[in-house]
Amino acid sequence: MKISAITQERIRRFRANKLAWWSLWVLLGAYLLSLLSPWLVNDRPLVMSYQGRLAFPAFVFYPESNFGGRYETEADYKLLLEEALTQGKSVWTIMPPIPQDPLRARLDGDGTPPYAPSREHWLGTDAHGRDLLARLIHGFRICMSFSLLLTLLSTILGVLIGAIQGYLGGKFDIFAQRVIEVWSSLPFLYVVILIAALYGHGFWLLVGIMTVFSWIGLSYFMRGEFLRLRDVTYVKAARVLGYSHWHILVKEILPNALTPVVTLFPFALIGGISSLTSLDFLGFGLAPPTPSWGDLMSQGLSHLFAPWIAVSTVLALFITLLLATFVGEGLRDAMDPKSGDRYE
């Protein structure tokens, strides 16, 4: 696919902004690594040899009975290894880089949790004795995946509805705009609380609820772009040549109306992360024991005597939002047609 000269110039301007360029790669790299967190941040061995038999617990489920136990539930590998070493059995393992399960509570330390940072728990534990670093990494994966999915779905809806409004115009546009204004006036938090009380707290349910409210802002921008572009010369020429409405919408107008989409995408991503964190903090987000930054912030507020919980979580959230902001500002400057102009 041939890239236009304007797009090439925008890419060049974005790459010239080193802060935005490297922020994009750091954020993208961190997210791609977090997608591997179910295997890299867990207490199940990647490879294990038990009495001469190879097993891959991080990837395959093995019942306890496979290792001489009595039950068909998954083996507790930490306890299994301790018992095997005590009994002199032949066993060796290759553990993940961070051998901690974000859902497993460790209550064998001195006193009661939360436990302070140590060699075993680098950032300490939360109020339930679960490793804080593991929950932060898994929480980052869930938070970013949630926000990316929400942003993509709301972008598609916002572009579609705004494009149809702006292209058709007239009475349809006025009627649709009044409906959108009424819809946007609904109290979002009350709707979330009501639906959560009726159907529970689920990842996909929460994505669906937030999507039906998150597209409205972008639709305003797309409506304005399509109202502006529908009467330009090349669109009139396409109508005269007999092209279909769909062709004019998708091929003629949409490529020239995507500036708000590209510019607002990182900021919509920030909004999705903040919204999920806020809902989790209030207790209306993802159901426990799902690793959640909002839940960790709530624990930090409730356990001020354990500052490592709040400090680690706030720092992780701050860095993530800061990187996304740098990317968004870089895209905004790159898409600005007046970028680089001098006025004297």
C-alpha positions as CSV (number, residue, x, y, z in Angstrom):
1,M,0.0,0.0,0.0
2,K,1.4,3.4,-1.0
3,I,1.7,5.9,1.7
4,S,0.8,9.5,0.7
5,A,3.4,12.3,1.0
6,I,1.3,13.9,3.8
7,T,1.3,10.7,5.8
8,Q,5.0,10.3,5.3
9,E,5.6,13.8,6.6
10,R,3.4,13.2,9.6
11,I,5.4,10.0,10.5
12,R,8.6,11.9,10.0
13,R,7.5,14.7,12.4
14,F,6.4,12.1,15.0
15,R,9.7,10.2,14.8
16,A,11.5,13.5,15.2
17,N,9.8,13.9,18.6
18,K,12.2,11.6,20.5
19,L,10.2,11.8,23.7
20,A,7.0,10.7,22.0
21,W,8.7,8.1,19.8
22,W,10.5,6.4,22.7
23,S,7.5,6.6,24.9
24,L,5.5,4.7,22.3
25,W,8.1,1.9,22.2
26,V,8.5,1.7,25.9
27,L,4.7,1.5,26.4
28,L,4.3,-1.0,23.5
29,G,7.2,-3.1,24.8
30,A,5.9,-3.2,28.3
31,Y,2.4,-4.2,27.1
32,L,3.7,-7.0,24.9
33,L,5.8,-8.3,27.8
34,S,2.8,-8.2,30.1
35,L,0.9,-10.4,27.7
36,L,3.4,-13.1,28.7
37,S,2.8,-12.5,32.4
38,P,0.7,-15.7,32.9
39,W,3.9,-17.6,32.1
40,L,6.6,-15.2,33.2
41,V,5.1,-14.1,36.4
42,N,3.8,-17.2,38.1
43,D,4.8,-19.8,40.7
44,R,4.3,-22.8,38.4
45,P,7.6,-24.1,36.9
46,L,8.3,-23.6,33.2
47,V,10.0,-27.0,33.1
48,M,10.1,-29.6,35.9
49,S,11.8,-33.0,36.1
50,Y,10.2,-35.2,38.8
51,Q,11.6,-38.6,39.3
52,G,12.9,-38.6,35.7
53,R,9.7,-37.4,34.1
54,L,9.5,-34.1,32.4
55,A,6.5,-31.8,33.0
56,F,5.6,-28.3,31.9
57,P,3.3,-27.0,34.6
58,A,3.2,-23.4,33.3
59,F,1.6,-24.5,30.1
60,V,-0.2,-27.8,31.0
61,F,-2.5,-28.7,33.9
62,Y,-1.2,-31.6,36.0
63,P,-3.3,-33.0,38.9
64,E,-1.6,-33.7,42.2
65,S,-2.1,-37.4,41.7
66,N,0.5,-37.3,38.9
67,F,3.1,-36.6,41.5
68,G,2.0,-39.1,44.1
69,G,-0.8,-37.1,45.7
70,R,-4.3,-38.1,46.4
71,Y,-6.4,-35.4,44.7
72,E,-7.2,-34.4,41.1
73,T,-6.8,-30.7,41.8
74,E,-3.7,-28.9,40.6
75,A,-0.5,-29.6,42.5
76,D,1.0,-27.0,44.9
77,Y,4.4,-26.9,43.2
78,K,6.1,-25.0,46.0
79,L,5.0,-27.5,48.6
80,L,5.7,-30.4,46.2
81,L,9.3,-29.3,45.6
82,E,9.9,-28.8,49.3
83,E,8.6,-32.3,50.1
84,A,10.5,-33.9,47.2
85,L,13.8,-32.3,48.4
86,T,13.1,-33.4,52.0
87,Q,12.5,-37.0,50.9
88,G,15.5,-37.1,48.7
89,K,13.6,-37.5,45.4
90,S,15.2,-36.6,42.1
91,V,13.7,-33.2,41.1
92,W,14.8,-30.0,39.3
93,T,12.9,-27.0,37.9
94,I,13.2,-24.0,35.7
95,M,11.1,-21.3,37.4
96,P,9.7,-18.1,35.7
97,P,11.7,-14.9,36.1
98,I,9.3,-13.7,38.8
99,P,8.1,-16.9,40.6
100,Q,5.0,-15.4,42.2
101,D,1.3,-16.1,41.6
102,P,-0.7,-12.9,41.8
103,L,-3.7,-14.8,43.3
104,R,-1.9,-16.9,45.9
105,A,-1.7,-15.6,49.4
106,R,1.4,-16.3,51.4
107,L,0.6,-16.2,55.1
108,D,3.7,-18.0,56.4
109,G,5.7,-14.9,57.2
110,D,6.2,-13.3,60.6
111,G,3.2,-11.3,61.8
112,T,0.2,-10.6,59.5
113,P,0.1,-9.1,56.0
114,P,0.8,-6.8,54.4
115,Y,4.5,-7.9,54.5
116,A,7.2,-5.4,53.8
117,P,9.5,-5.7,50.7
118,S,12.0,-8.6,51.0
119,R,14.1,-10.9,48.9
120,E,11.1,-13.1,48.2
121,H,8.6,-10.3,47.7
122,W,10.6,-7.4,46.0
123,L,7.8,-4.8,46.5
124,G,6.2,-6.5,49.5
125,T,2.7,-7.9,49.6
126,D,-0.8,-6.5,49.6
127,A,-3.2,-6.8,52.6
128,H,-4.0,-10.4,51.7
129,G,-0.4,-11.6,51.5
130,R,-0.3,-11.7,47.7
131,D,2.9,-10.5,45.9
132,L,2.6,-6.9,45.0
133,L,4.9,-6.9,42.0
134,A,3.0,-9.9,40.4
135,R,-0.3,-8.1,40.9
136,L,1.0,-4.9,39.4
137,I,2.3,-6.6,36.3
138,H,-0.9,-8.7,35.8
139,G,-2.9,-5.6,36.6
140,F,-1.1,-3.7,33.9
141,R,-1.9,-6.4,31.4
142,I,-5.6,-6.4,32.3
143,C,-5.8,-2.6,32.5
144,M,-4.1,-2.0,29.1
145,S,-6.1,-4.8,27.4
146,F,-9.3,-3.4,28.8
147,S,-8.5,0.2,27.7
148,L,-7.3,-0.8,24.3
149,L,-10.4,-2.9,23.6
150,L,-12.7,-0.2,25.0
151,T,-10.9,2.5,22.9
152,L,-11.1,0.4,19.7
153,L,-14.8,-0.4,20.1
154,S,-15.8,3.2,21.1
155,T,-13.7,4.6,18.2
156,I,-15.5,2.3,15.7
157,L,-18.9,3.4,17.0
158,G,-18.0,7.0,17.2
159,V,-16.6,7.1,13.7
160,L,-19.6,5.2,12.3
161,I,-22.3,7.2,14.0
162,G,-20.6,10.6,13.5
163,A,-19.9,9.9,9.8
164,I,-23.5,8.9,9.1
165,Q,-24.7,12.0,10.9
166,G,-22.4,14.4,9.1
167,Y,-22.8,12.9,5.7
168,L,-26.6,12.8,5.7
169,G,-27.1,16.1,7.6
170,G,-30.5,17.8,7.6
171,K,-33.3,16.5,9.8
172,F,-31.7,13.2,10.4
173,D,-28.6,14.9,11.8
174,I,-30.7,17.1,14.1
175,F,-32.8,14.2,15.4
176,A,-29.8,12.0,16.0
177,Q,-28.0,14.8,17.8
178,R,-30.9,15.3,20.2
179,V,-31.0,11.5,20.9
180,I,-27.2,11.6,21.6
181,E,-27.6,14.5,23.9
182,V,-30.3,12.7,25.9
183,W,-28.1,9.5,26.0
184,S,-25.1,11.4,27.2
185,S,-27.0,12.9,30.1
186,L,-27.6,9.5,31.7
187,P,-25.6,9.1,34.9
188,F,-22.9,6.6,33.9
189,L,-21.9,5.6,37.4
190,Y,-25.4,4.8,38.4
191,V,-25.9,2.6,35.3
192,V,-22.7,0.7,36.1
193,I,-23.8,0.2,39.8
194,L,-27.2,-1.0,38.7
195,I,-26.0,-3.5,36.1
196,A,-23.2,-4.7,38.3
197,A,-25.8,-5.4,41.1
198,L,-28.0,-7.3,38.6
199,Y,-25.4,-9.3,36.6
200,G,-22.2,-9.1,38.6
201,H,-18.7,-7.7,37.8
202,G,-17.3,-9.1,34.6
203,F,-14.6,-8.0,32.1
204,W,-16.7,-8.2,29.0
205,L,-19.8,-6.8,30.7
206,L,-17.8,-3.8,31.9
207,V,-16.3,-3.3,28.4
208,G,-19.8,-3.3,27.0
209,I,-21.3,-0.9,29.5
210,M,-18.4,1.6,29.0
211,T,-18.4,1.3,25.2
212,V,-22.0,2.4,24.9
213,F,-21.1,5.7,26.7
214,S,-17.5,6.3,25.5
215,W,-18.2,6.8,21.8
216,I,-20.1,10.1,22.1
217,G,-17.2,12.5,22.3
218,L,-15.5,11.2,19.2
219,S,-18.8,11.2,17.2
220,Y,-19.0,15.0,17.7
221,F,-15.6,15.4,16.0
222,M,-16.4,13.0,13.2
223,R,-19.8,14.7,12.6
224,G,-18.1,18.0,12.3
225,E,-15.4,16.7,9.9
226,F,-18.0,15.0,7.6
227,L,-20.2,18.1,7.6
228,R,-17.2,20.1,6.5
229,L,-16.0,17.6,3.9
230,R,-19.2,16.4,2.3
231,D,-19.5,19.5,0.0
232,V,-15.8,19.9,-1.1
233,T,-15.0,19.6,-4.8
234,Y,-13.7,16.1,-4.9
235,V,-16.8,14.7,-3.1
236,K,-19.1,16.5,-5.5
237,A,-17.1,15.1,-8.4
238,A,-17.5,11.6,-7.0
239,R,-21.3,12.1,-6.8
240,V,-21.4,13.3,-10.4
241,L,-19.4,10.2,-11.5
242,G,-22.1,8.0,-9.9
243,Y,-20.1,6.5,-7.0
244,S,-22.2,4.9,-4.3
245,H,-22.7,6.6,-0.9
246,W,-20.7,3.9,0.8
247,H,-17.7,4.5,-1.6
248,I,-17.9,8.3,-1.0
249,L,-18.1,7.7,2.8
250,V,-15.2,5.2,3.0
251,K,-12.9,6.1,0.1
252,E,-13.3,9.8,-0.3
253,I,-14.2,11.4,3.0
254,L,-13.1,9.1,5.7
255,P,-9.3,9.1,4.9
256,N,-9.4,12.9,5.1
257,A,-11.4,12.9,8.4
258,L,-9.2,10.6,10.5
259,T,-7.1,13.3,12.1
260,P,-9.3,13.5,15.2
261,V,-9.3,9.7,15.5
262,V,-5.5,9.4,15.4
263,T,-5.0,12.4,17.7
264,L,-7.5,11.4,20.3
265,F,-6.7,7.7,20.5
266,P,-3.9,7.9,23.1
267,F,-6.0,10.3,25.2
268,A,-9.0,7.9,25.0
269,L,-6.6,5.1,26.1
270,I,-5.7,7.2,29.1
271,G,-9.4,7.7,29.8
272,G,-10.0,4.0,29.7
273,I,-7.2,3.2,32.2
274,S,-8.4,6.0,34.5
275,S,-12.0,4.9,34.3
276,L,-11.2,1.2,35.1
277,T,-8.9,2.2,38.0
278,S,-11.5,4.5,39.4
279,L,-14.3,1.9,39.2
280,D,-12.0,-0.7,40.8
281,F,-11.1,1.7,43.6
282,L,-14.8,2.3,44.3
283,G,-15.5,-1.4,44.2
284,F,-17.7,-1.4,41.0
285,G,-15.0,-2.6,38.6
286,L,-13.6,-6.1,38.1
287,A,-14.5,-8.8,40.6
288,P,-11.9,-9.8,43.1
289,P,-9.5,-11.5,43.2
290,T,-8.7,-10.1,39.8
291,P,-5.3,-8.2,39.9
292,S,-6.4,-4.5,39.8
293,W,-4.6,-1.2,40.3
294,G,-7.7,0.4,41.6
295,D,-8.0,-2.4,44.3
296,L,-4.4,-1.9,45.2
297,M,-4.9,1.8,45.6
298,S,-7.9,1.2,47.8
299,Q,-5.8,-1.2,49.9
300,G,-3.0,1.5,50.1
301,L,-5.5,4.0,51.4
302,S,-6.8,1.5,54.0
303,H,-3.2,0.5,55.1
304,L,-1.3,3.7,55.4
305,F,1.2,2.0,57.7
306,A,2.3,-0.1,54.6
307,P,3.3,2.7,52.2
308,W,4.8,0.3,49.7
309,I,1.3,-0.6,48.5
310,A,0.2,3.0,47.6
311,V,3.6,4.2,46.4
312,S,4.2,1.3,44.0
313,T,0.7,1.4,42.6
314,V,0.6,5.2,42.2
315,L,4.0,5.2,40.6
316,A,3.1,2.5,38.1
317,L,-0.1,4.3,37.2
318,F,1.7,7.7,36.9
319,I,4.4,6.3,34.6
320,T,1.8,4.6,32.3
321,L,-0.3,7.7,32.0
322,L,2.7,9.9,31.5
323,L,4.0,7.7,28.6
324,A,0.6,7.7,27.0
325,T,0.4,11.4,27.3
326,F,3.7,11.9,25.6
327,V,2.6,9.7,22.7
328,G,-0.7,11.6,22.4
329,E,1.1,15.0,22.4
330,G,3.5,13.8,19.8
331,L,0.7,12.6,17.6
332,R,-1.1,15.8,18.0
333,D,1.9,17.8,17.0
334,A,2.6,15.5,14.0
335,M,-1.0,15.8,12.7
336,D,-1.0,19.6,13.1
337,P,-0.9,21.1,9.6
338,K,0.7,24.2,10.9
339,S,3.5,22.3,12.7
340,G,6.9,23.8,11.8
341,D,5.4,27.0,10.5
342,R,7.0,30.3,11.6
343,Y,5.2,33.5,12.1
344,E,7.0,36.8,12.1
